Amino acid sequence: MPDDPGQRRLRHGIGYALARLGAVAHTYNHLDAGHHAALGYPCTAGPYVELLRQAAPASGSTPGNVHGVIADTAEYFALHEPYFSAGDVVNGAPVHRSRWVDRNSYVVELPFVHDLRAGLVDGGFPVGIGALIGTSRNGWGGPARPSGPGPTTSVDAYVDGSRVDRCDA
């Protein structure tokens, strides 16, 4: 991680907050995990874990002050897509090449949060850390919610017709 002043302030700000809040009884610090559409790419998840690994012991804190991560606090993404998966291929085109998935490693939150948590534990965080997913905005779609897989005319038609994540519908 570059040692520019902005990154240094960010690491120390996170560490400072963890140290101060970690000293308060019955306070359980959870770090923001964004969502799979932001951090689900191989080029973003690793640097994010490294940032948190460096921030947790900064400014008087310890990794023990981190009780977990929380995803989807400011966005909504489906926990489960029943009609398509990241491994599907339509007319020779993998789902990850669709406009919606945009070469992301994930199409839903559950495996993303699971893998992010595992990366944090592998990076030195306590094995007991948890993972939360905000679900207050679940239920988008209304009558536009699909009842089965989309058409297989193209990978984009398939994904757009299949996905239950309809927040832009």
C-alpha positions as YAML, in Angstrom:
chain: A
units: angstrom
residues:
- id: 1
  name: MET
  ca: [0.00, 0.00, 0.00]
- id: 2
  name: PRO
  ca: [1.49, 3.37, -0.98]
- id: 3
  name: ASP
  ca: [2.64, 5.44, 1.97]
- id: 4
  name: ASP
  ca: [1.15, 8.72, 0.81]
- id: 5
  name: PRO
  ca: [-0.18, 11.14, 3.42]
- id: 6
  name: GLY
  ca: [-3.84, 10.40, 2.61]
- id: 7
  name: GLN
  ca: [-3.39, 6.65, 3.06]
- id: 8
  name: ARG
  ca: [-1.44, 7.20, 6.27]
- id: 9
  name: ARG
  ca: [-4.19, 9.45, 7.68]
- id: 10
  name: LEU
  ca: [-6.83, 6.90, 6.69]
- id: 11
  name: ARG
  ca: [-5.00, 4.04, 8.44]
- id: 12
  name: HIS
  ca: [-4.43, 6.10, 11.57]
- id: 13
  name: GLY
  ca: [-8.01, 7.41, 11.56]
- id: 14
  name: ILE
  ca: [-9.38, 3.87, 11.44]
- id: 15
  name: GLY
  ca: [-6.95, 2.74, 14.14]
- id: 16
  name: TYR
  ca: [-7.82, 5.73, 16.32]
- id: 17
  name: ALA
  ca: [-11.56, 5.01, 16.06]
- id: 18
  name: LEU
  ca: [-11.00, 1.31, 16.77]
- id: 19
  name: ALA
  ca: [-8.87, 2.10, 19.85]
- id: 20
  name: ARG
  ca: [-11.31, 4.64, 21.27]
- id: 21
  name: LEU
  ca: [-14.47, 2.64, 20.59]
- id: 22
  name: GLY
  ca: [-12.78, -0.62, 21.56]
- id: 23
  name: ALA
  ca: [-12.28, 0.79, 25.05]
- id: 24
  name: VAL
  ca: [-16.04, 1.31, 25.50]
- id: 25
  name: ALA
  ca: [-17.84, -1.58, 27.20]
- id: 26
  name: HIS
  ca: [-20.38, -3.48, 25.08]
- id: 27
  name: THR
  ca: [-19.15, -1.84, 21.85]
- id: 28
  name: TYR
  ca: [-18.47, -4.17, 18.94]
- id: 29
  name: ASN
  ca: [-16.55, -2.57, 16.08]
- id: 30
  name: HIS
  ca: [-17.44, -3.76, 12.58]
- id: 31
  name: LEU
  ca: [-15.51, -2.36, 9.64]
- id: 32
  name: ASP
  ca: [-17.32, -1.32, 6.48]
- id: 33
  name: ALA
  ca: [-16.85, -3.95, 3.78]
- id: 34
  name: GLY
  ca: [-18.57, -2.00, 1.02]
- id: 35
  name: HIS
  ca: [-20.18, -4.55, -1.30]
- id: 36
  name: HIS
  ca: [-19.17, -7.08, -3.90]
- id: 37
  name: ALA
  ca: [-19.62, -4.63, -6.79]
- id: 38
  name: ALA
  ca: [-16.88, -2.43, -5.33]
- id: 39
  name: LEU
  ca: [-14.54, -4.92, -3.66]
- id: 40
  name: GLY
  ca: [-15.34, -8.20, -5.43]
- id: 41
  name: TYR
  ca: [-12.66, -7.81, -8.06]
- id: 42
  name: PRO
  ca: [-9.33, -9.58, -7.53]
- id: 43
  name: CYS
  ca: [-7.54, -6.22, -7.84]
- id: 44
  name: THR
  ca: [-9.60, -4.57, -5.07]
- id: 45
  name: ALA
  ca: [-10.17, -7.17, -2.34]
- id: 46
  name: GLY
  ca: [-6.49, -7.78, -1.56]
- id: 47
  name: PRO
  ca: [-5.54, -4.11, -1.16]
- id: 48
  name: TYR
  ca: [-8.62, -3.53, 1.01]
- id: 49
  name: VAL
  ca: [-7.68, -6.40, 3.33]
- id: 50
  name: GLU
  ca: [-4.14, -5.00, 3.48]
- id: 51
  name: LEU
  ca: [-5.45, -1.53, 4.37]
- id: 52
  name: LEU
  ca: [-7.49, -2.97, 7.24]
- id: 53
  name: ARG
  ca: [-4.58, -5.18, 8.33]
- id: 54
  name: GLN
  ca: [-2.40, -2.05, 8.60]
- id: 55
  name: ALA
  ca: [-5.13, 0.08, 10.19]
- id: 56
  name: ALA
  ca: [-6.15, -2.35, 12.95]
- id: 57
  name: PRO
  ca: [-2.91, -1.97, 14.96]
- id: 58
  name: ALA
  ca: [-2.51, 1.77, 14.25]
- id: 59
  name: SER
  ca: [-2.93, 4.58, 16.77]
- id: 60
  name: GLY
  ca: [-3.07, 2.36, 19.84]
- id: 61
  name: SER
  ca: [-5.55, -0.19, 18.52]
- id: 62
  name: THR
  ca: [-5.18, -3.93, 18.00]
- id: 63
  name: PRO
  ca: [-6.86, -6.40, 15.62]
- id: 64
  name: GLY
  ca: [-8.74, -7.62, 18.70]
- id: 65
  name: ASN
  ca: [-10.78, -4.39, 18.57]
- id: 66
  name: VAL
  ca: [-12.30, -5.57, 15.28]
- id: 67
  name: HIS
  ca: [-15.33, -7.78, 15.84]
- id: 68
  name: GLY
  ca: [-16.22, -8.15, 12.19]
- id: 69
  name: VAL
  ca: [-17.13, -6.56, 8.90]
- id: 70
  name: ILE
  ca: [-20.45, -5.34, 7.55]
- id: 71
  name: ALA
  ca: [-21.43, -5.13, 3.89]
- id: 72
  name: ASP
  ca: [-24.31, -3.41, 2.10]
- id: 73
  name: THR
  ca: [-24.78, -0.61, 4.62]
- id: 74
  name: ALA
  ca: [-25.10, 1.99, 1.84]
- id: 75
  name: GLU
  ca: [-26.06, -0.16, -1.14]
- id: 76
  name: TYR
  ca: [-28.24, -3.14, -1.94]
- id: 77
  name: PHE
  ca: [-27.17, -6.34, -3.62]
- id: 78
  name: ALA
  ca: [-28.93, -9.67, -3.52]
- id: 79
  name: LEU
  ca: [-27.88, -12.32, -1.04]
- id: 80
  name: HIS
  ca: [-28.81, -15.06, -3.49]
- id: 81
  name: GLU
  ca: [-29.61, -15.04, -7.22]
- id: 82
  name: PRO
  ca: [-31.81, -18.10, -7.83]
- id: 83
  name: TYR
  ca: [-31.81, -17.96, -11.64]
- id: 84
  name: PHE
  ca: [-28.15, -17.47, -12.57]
- id: 85
  name: SER
  ca: [-24.70, -17.94, -11.08]
- id: 86
  name: ALA
  ca: [-21.21, -16.59, -11.65]
- id: 87
  name: GLY
  ca: [-20.24, -19.80, -13.43]
- id: 88
  name: ASP
  ca: [-23.00, -19.73, -16.07]
- id: 89
  name: VAL
  ca: [-22.09, -19.43, -19.75]
- id: 90
  name: VAL
  ca: [-24.53, -18.17, -22.41]
- id: 91
  name: ASN
  ca: [-23.71, -18.70, -26.09]
- id: 92
  name: GLY
  ca: [-20.04, -19.05, -25.18]
- id: 93
  name: ALA
  ca: [-19.97, -15.88, -23.07]
- id: 94
  name: PRO
  ca: [-19.33, -16.25, -19.33]
- id: 95
  name: VAL
  ca: [-21.74, -14.39, -17.04]
- id: 96
  name: HIS
  ca: [-18.88, -12.38, -15.58]
- id: 97
  name: ARG
  ca: [-18.57, -10.62, -18.97]
- id: 98
  name: SER
  ca: [-22.11, -9.24, -18.83]
- id: 99
  name: ARG
  ca: [-22.63, -5.51, -18.33]
- id: 100
  name: TRP
  ca: [-24.27, -6.12, -14.93]
- id: 101
  name: VAL
  ca: [-21.55, -8.38, -13.49]
- id: 102
  name: ASP
  ca: [-18.76, -6.42, -15.23]
- id: 103
  name: ARG
  ca: [-15.99, -9.02, -14.77]
- id: 104
  name: ASN
  ca: [-16.60, -9.21, -11.03]
- id: 105
  name: SER
  ca: [-15.79, -12.45, -9.22]
- id: 106
  name: TYR
  ca: [-19.18, -12.37, -7.45]
- id: 107
  name: VAL
  ca: [-22.82, -11.89, -8.40]
- id: 108
  name: VAL
  ca: [-24.20, -11.90, -4.81]
- id: 109
  name: GLU
  ca: [-23.12, -10.81, -1.33]
- id: 110
  name: LEU
  ca: [-22.94, -14.03, 0.72]
- id: 111
  name: PRO
  ca: [-19.84, -15.58, -0.90]
- id: 112
  name: PHE
  ca: [-18.17, -12.16, -1.14]
- id: 113
  name: VAL
  ca: [-18.56, -11.48, 2.59]
- id: 114
  name: HIS
  ca: [-17.51, -15.04, 3.44]
- id: 115
  name: ASP
  ca: [-14.34, -14.73, 1.35]
- id: 116
  name: LEU
  ca: [-13.54, -11.23, 2.65]
- id: 117
  name: ARG
  ca: [-13.85, -12.45, 6.23]
- id: 118
  name: ALA
  ca: [-11.58, -15.41, 5.44]
- id: 119
  name: GLY
  ca: [-9.04, -13.02, 3.91]
- id: 120
  name: LEU
  ca: [-9.06, -10.92, 7.07]
- id: 121
  name: VAL
  ca: [-8.53, -13.98, 9.27]
- id: 122
  name: ASP
  ca: [-5.70, -15.10, 6.97]
- id: 123
  name: GLY
  ca: [-4.29, -11.57, 7.34]
- id: 124
  name: GLY
  ca: [-4.06, -11.83, 11.12]
- id: 125
  name: PHE
  ca: [-7.48, -10.84, 12.40]
- id: 126
  name: PRO
  ca: [-9.00, -12.97, 15.18]
- id: 127
  name: VAL
  ca: [-10.65, -16.17, 13.95]
- id: 128
  name: GLY
  ca: [-13.79, -15.20, 15.85]
- id: 129
  name: ILE
  ca: [-14.57, -12.09, 13.80]
- id: 130
  name: GLY
  ca: [-18.03, -12.02, 12.32]
- id: 131
  name: ALA
  ca: [-19.64, -10.74, 9.17]
- id: 132
  name: LEU
  ca: [-22.91, -8.85, 8.79]
- id: 133
  name: ILE
  ca: [-24.88, -7.89, 5.69]
- id: 134
  name: GLY
  ca: [-27.33, -4.99, 5.80]
- id: 135
  name: THR
  ca: [-30.65, -6.15, 4.37]
- id: 136
  name: SER
  ca: [-32.90, -3.17, 5.11]
- id: 137
  name: ARG
  ca: [-33.34, -2.44, 1.40]
- id: 138
  name: ASN
  ca: [-34.00, -6.01, 0.26]
- id: 139
  name: GLY
  ca: [-37.10, -6.60, -1.79]
- id: 140
  name: TRP
  ca: [-36.56, -4.41, -4.83]
- id: 141
  name: GLY
  ca: [-38.31, -5.38, -8.01]
- id: 142
  name: GLY
  ca: [-42.02, -5.57, -7.31]
- id: 143
  name: PRO
  ca: [-43.81, -6.86, -10.41]
- id: 144
  name: ALA
  ca: [-40.53, -6.67, -12.39]
- id: 145
  name: ARG
  ca: [-38.98, -9.42, -10.22]
- id: 146
  name: PRO
  ca: [-38.20, -12.43, -12.42]
- id: 147
  name: SER
  ca: [-39.82, -15.81, -11.89]
- id: 148
  name: GLY
  ca: [-37.23, -17.79, -13.82]
- id: 149
  name: PRO
  ca: [-34.07, -17.53, -15.90]
- id: 150
  name: GLY
  ca: [-33.83, -14.81, -18.54]
- id: 151
  name: PRO
  ca: [-33.59, -15.46, -22.29]
- id: 152
  name: THR
  ca: [-30.41, -17.04, -23.60]
- id: 153
  name: THR
  ca: [-30.18, -14.78, -26.66]
- id: 154
  name: SER
  ca: [-27.17, -12.99, -25.15]
- id: 155
  name: VAL
  ca: [-25.31, -12.98, -21.86]
- id: 156
  name: ASP
  ca: [-26.68, -9.50, -21.06]
- id: 157
  name: ALA
  ca: [-30.29, -10.51, -21.79]
- id: 158
  name: TYR
  ca: [-29.82, -13.63, -19.66]
- id: 159
  name: VAL
  ca: [-28.40, -11.77, -16.66]
- id: 160
  name: ASP
  ca: [-30.78, -8.80, -16.90]
- id: 161
  name: GLY
  ca: [-33.78, -11.11, -17.23]
- id: 162
  name: SER
  ca: [-32.64, -13.43, -14.43]
- id: 163
  name: ARG
  ca: [-31.39, -11.16, -11.67]
- id: 164
  name: VAL
  ca: [-33.54, -10.50, -8.62]
- id: 165
  name: ASP
  ca: [-31.43, -7.45, -7.84]
- id: 166
  name: ARG
  ca: [-33.75, -5.02, -9.63]
- id: 167
  name: CYS
  ca: [-32.79, -1.76, -7.93]
- id: 168
  name: ASP
  ca: [-32.40, -0.05, -11.29]
- id: 169
  name: ALA
  ca: [-35.53, -1.56, -12.85]
...
